[in-house]
């Protein structure tokens, strides 16, 4: 079994492959109960890791889409817009 540090460097594809392998092993019915429980726990941990990676990717895609929508509407991304330094009478602060 892999420890948590090793799963931190795995790609989403590697995680899914490992989950599929664990499921196949669990479905075989040939493992003792303690091994089944350990593999099930590992599969759940991998699933949670994959869910987190997918959630992070969704956030990034959503942010990029918002930026693209802003550019399409003629707005500049926030980092390109200079803050307004004038007061209500038009004097520079």
N, C-alpha and C positions, 0 to 999 in steps of 0.2 A: 504494500500500500504506500501511496505517496503522502508526504507530510504537507502541511499548509504552505510552506515556503515553495515547494515544487509546483503547487497548483497556481501560485501567483504568477508564474511565468508561462503558463500554458495558454495557448490560443483557444478561442471558443470552439473551434473545430476539434482540437485535441480533447477538450473537456467532454464534448458530446460523444466522441469515439470511446472514451473511457467509460462514460455512463452506459453506452450501449453494450460494451464488454461486460460490465458489472451486471447489467440486466440479464444478459445471456447466461452468465454464471449462476445467477440467482434462480433463473427459471429451470436450470438443469436439475435441481432438486438433489444434487449429489453432495452438497456441502453440509458440514455439521452446523448446528444452530448458532454457535458462537461466531463462526466464520460468516454465516449468512447475515447476522446482525452487524458485524464489522463492515461488510461490503455494502449493506444497505445504508449504514451511517456515512460511509465514504461517498456513495452515490448521492445522498441528500446534500452533503457538503459541496459536491461538485455542481449539483443543480443550483444551489444558492449562489455559488460563484458565477456560473453562467448567467443566471438571472441578473446579477449585479452588472456584469459586463454588457449585457443587452440593454439594461436600463440606462447605463452611462452612454452607450452609443445612441440611444433614442434621444437623450437630452442634447447631445452634440448635433445630431441631425436637425432637431427642432430649432436649435439656436442658429444653425446655418440657414435654414429655411426662412426664419424671421429676418435675418440679415439680407437675404436675397429679395424678400418681399419689400423691405425698406428701400433697397436700391432700385427696384422696379418702380416703386412709387415716387422716385425722385429724391428720396431722403438719403442722406449720407449716414454711414454707420457711426455710432456714438463716438468712437475713438477719432473720427475725422472731423467732428464738429467742434469748433472752438466755443468755449463758454462765453455767454454774453456778459461783457464787463461794463456796460453802460447802465446808468440809472434811468429813472422814468423820464427825466428831462433831456436825455441823450448825451449827458456828460460821461466821459470815461472815468471809471472808478479807479 
